Amino acid sequence: MKMLTFAGAHACGKTSVIIKTAAILNETGLKTGVMKLDCIFSDDDSLYRAAGITNIKMISGNVCPDHFFAVSVPQVFEWGLENRLDVLITESAGLCGRCAPHIRDIPAVCVIDCLAGISAPAKTGPMLRYADHIIITKADLVSPAEREVFLHNVRIANTRARISLINGLTGQGAYRLAAYIRQQGETEEIRGKYLRFTMPSAECSYCAGQTVIDDAPAAGRIKYAWAAGGGTG
């Protein structure tokens, strides 16, 4: 079974890109399934069902979606095998720039949209910098000059990844991603593999449920945001 990880910020167009690409893969005889992960709520599973795509939805709740993904992905992999999928795509929640839901030896895709601003590539961390294939969406909604600057900044942030422009509404450009997926080898086992980058730290008293605002050192492994003499006026 081929496996890919998809990551990107909220509302960047991940689901639309996956649906258009999965339709192409299914037409070529590759049964494609999706694991949709979100934090609080998602109705994307209904969109996948309407498109005839096998899918499963998972909600991380009050747990960091990266940590939830790492714990759950072995079971998701088994789900893909049980459903006799040829291609398994994991779609991340709308993540912060620091998140890193990519796995070594598993093809990694990052979706980023032009409306995020021309500085967005520099602000996006491991999910873009460690991706193998970067998908740029909503390019038709900005000027050609803005699009070129955005593309240039993406190339600065990740010098080795393939880059494709895909229209999530029409599917234009999705054939390139589908061709990339068809070229990938199969994943025999997910257990024992490593994440491509460390996750955000999640060890402090606030992670354990603390709600009171306090500067006590009991907060845990958190650096003070305001160092002595560090003010700007």
Sequence and secondary structure as in RCSB ss.txt:
>XXXX:A:sequence
MKMLTFAGAHACGKTSVIIKTAAILNETGLKTGVMKLDCIFSDDDSLYRAAGITNIKMISGNVCPDHFFAVSVPQ
VFEWGLENRLDVLITESAGLCGRCAPHIRDIPAVCVIDCLAGISAPAKTGPMLRYADHIIITKADLVSPAEREVF
LHNVRIANTRARISLINGLTGQGAYRLAAYIRQQGETEEIRGKYLRFTMPSAECSYCAGQTVIDDAPAAGRIKYA
WAAGGGTG
>XXXX:A:secstr
 EEEEEEE TTSSHHHHHHHHHHHHHHTT  EEEEEEESS   HHHHHHHTT EEEEEE TTS HHHHHHHHHHH
HHHHHHHTT SEEEEEEEE  TT    BTTS EEEEEEGGG TTHHHH  HHHHT SEEEEE GGGS HHHHHHH
HHHHHHH SSSEEEE  TTT TTHHHHHHHHHHS      TT  BSS      BTTTTT  S    GGGBS   S
S TT    
